[in-house]
Amino acid sequence: MIIEQRTYSLQIGAVPQYLTLYEEEGLAIQRPILGRMVGYFSTEIGALHQIVHMWAYKDMNERTNRRARLTADPRWKEYVKKTRPLQISQENKILIPAPFSPWAHDDPSLDLAAQT
């Protein structure tokens, strides 16, 4: 398994609006396609006005395929038009789980895309 951590730095004060848009529109599109959400967060201390979300994939090939499906989805394209103006920058990281991490091995029950 790999974990992708995506961090978006937003316009000052835009976190509540971004989270509302995501909860109302983006989540229903993204979750069934990407499958394994590890978590979705906003920052409170340190670098502020950031959204951090993490997704698990079996490997880079699965990540590439799922991300391609997401970016090709017309609903996602419309959603992104609403959130992109709120964003200043983006940083992506690929994290490798330690052998004892709950995310070190594939758990099919966590793949929400497989349940649809």
Contacts in CASP RR format, 6 or more apart in sequence:
PFRMAT RR
TARGET T0000
AUTHOR 0000-0000-0000
METHOD contacts of the structure
MODEL  1
MIIEQRTYSLQIGAVPQYLTLYEEEGLAIQRPILGRMVGYFSTEIGALHQ
IVHMWAYKDMNERTNRRARLTADPRWKEYVKKTRPLQISQENKILIPAPF
SPWAHDDPSLDLAAQT
1 56 0 8 1.000
1 57 0 8 1.000
1 58 0 8 1.000
1 59 0 8 1.000
1 97 0 8 1.000
1 103 0 8 1.000
1 104 0 8 1.000
1 105 0 8 1.000
1 106 0 8 1.000
2 56 0 8 1.000
2 57 0 8 1.000
2 58 0 8 1.000
2 59 0 8 1.000
2 60 0 8 1.000
2 63 0 8 1.000
2 94 0 8 1.000
2 95 0 8 1.000
2 96 0 8 1.000
2 97 0 8 1.000
3 38 0 8 1.000
3 54 0 8 1.000
3 55 0 8 1.000
3 56 0 8 1.000
3 57 0 8 1.000
3 94 0 8 1.000
3 95 0 8 1.000
3 96 0 8 1.000
3 97 0 8 1.000
3 103 0 8 1.000
4 54 0 8 1.000
4 55 0 8 1.000
4 56 0 8 1.000
4 57 0 8 1.000
4 63 0 8 1.000
4 92 0 8 1.000
4 93 0 8 1.000
4 94 0 8 1.000
4 95 0 8 1.000
5 52 0 8 1.000
5 53 0 8 1.000
5 54 0 8 1.000
5 92 0 8 1.000
5 93 0 8 1.000
5 94 0 8 1.000
5 95 0 8 1.000
6 52 0 8 1.000
6 53 0 8 1.000
6 54 0 8 1.000
6 55 0 8 1.000
6 90 0 8 1.000
6 91 0 8 1.000
6 92 0 8 1.000
7 50 0 8 1.000
7 51 0 8 1.000
7 52 0 8 1.000
7 90 0 8 1.000
7 91 0 8 1.000
7 92 0 8 1.000
7 93 0 8 1.000
8 18 0 8 1.000
8 50 0 8 1.000
8 51 0 8 1.000
8 52 0 8 1.000
8 87 0 8 1.000
8 89 0 8 1.000
8 90 0 8 1.000
9 47 0 8 1.000
9 49 0 8 1.000
9 50 0 8 1.000
9 87 0 8 1.000
9 88 0 8 1.000
9 89 0 8 1.000
9 90 0 8 1.000
9 91 0 8 1.000
10 18 0 8 1.000
10 49 0 8 1.000
10 50 0 8 1.000
10 51 0 8 1.000
10 86 0 8 1.000
10 87 0 8 1.000
10 88 0 8 1.000
11 49 0 8 1.000
11 86 0 8 1.000
11 87 0 8 1.000
11 88 0 8 1.000
12 49 0 8 1.000
13 49 0 8 1.000
14 49 0 8 1.000
14 86 0 8 1.000
15 42 0 8 1.000
15 49 0 8 1.000
15 50 0 8 1.000
15 51 0 8 1.000
17 86 0 8 1.000
18 51 0 8 1.000
18 83 0 8 1.000
18 86 0 8 1.000
19 42 0 8 1.000
19 51 0 8 1.000
21 79 0 8 1.000
21 82 0 8 1.000
21 83 0 8 1.000
22 40 0 8 1.000
22 51 0 8 1.000
22 83 0 8 1.000
25 79 0 8 1.000
25 82 0 8 1.000
26 76 0 8 1.000
26 79 0 8 1.000
29 70 0 8 1.000
29 73 0 8 1.000
29 75 0 8 1.000
29 76 0 8 1.000
29 79 0 8 1.000
30 70 0 8 1.000
30 76 0 8 1.000
31 37 0 8 1.000
31 112 0 8 1.000
31 113 0 8 1.000
32 112 0 8 1.000
32 113 0 8 1.000
32 116 0 8 1.000
33 66 0 8 1.000
33 69 0 8 1.000
33 70 0 8 1.000
33 73 0 8 1.000
33 113 0 8 1.000
34 55 0 8 1.000
34 66 0 8 1.000
34 67 0 8 1.000
34 70 0 8 1.000
34 113 0 8 1.000
35 55 0 8 1.000
35 66 0 8 1.000
35 110 0 8 1.000
35 111 0 8 1.000
35 112 0 8 1.000
35 113 0 8 1.000
35 114 0 8 1.000
36 55 0 8 1.000
36 56 0 8 1.000
36 57 0 8 1.000
36 110 0 8 1.000
36 111 0 8 1.000
36 112 0 8 1.000
37 53 0 8 1.000
37 54 0 8 1.000
37 55 0 8 1.000
37 112 0 8 1.000
38 53 0 8 1.000
38 54 0 8 1.000
38 55 0 8 1.000
38 56 0 8 1.000
38 103 0 8 1.000
39 53 0 8 1.000
39 54 0 8 1.000
40 51 0 8 1.000
40 52 0 8 1.000
40 53 0 8 1.000
40 54 0 8 1.000
41 51 0 8 1.000
41 52 0 8 1.000
41 53 0 8 1.000
42 50 0 8 1.000
42 51 0 8 1.000
42 52 0 8 1.000
43 49 0 8 1.000
43 50 0 8 1.000
43 51 0 8 1.000
43 52 0 8 1.000
54 95 0 8 1.000
55 63 0 8 1.000
56 103 0 8 1.000
56 110 0 8 1.000
57 63 0 8 1.000
57 66 0 8 1.000
58 106 0 8 1.000
60 94 0 8 1.000
66 113 0 8 1.000
70 76 0 8 1.000
71 77 0 8 1.000
97 103 0 8 1.000
97 104 0 8 1.000
98 104 0 8 1.000
108 114 0 8 1.000
END
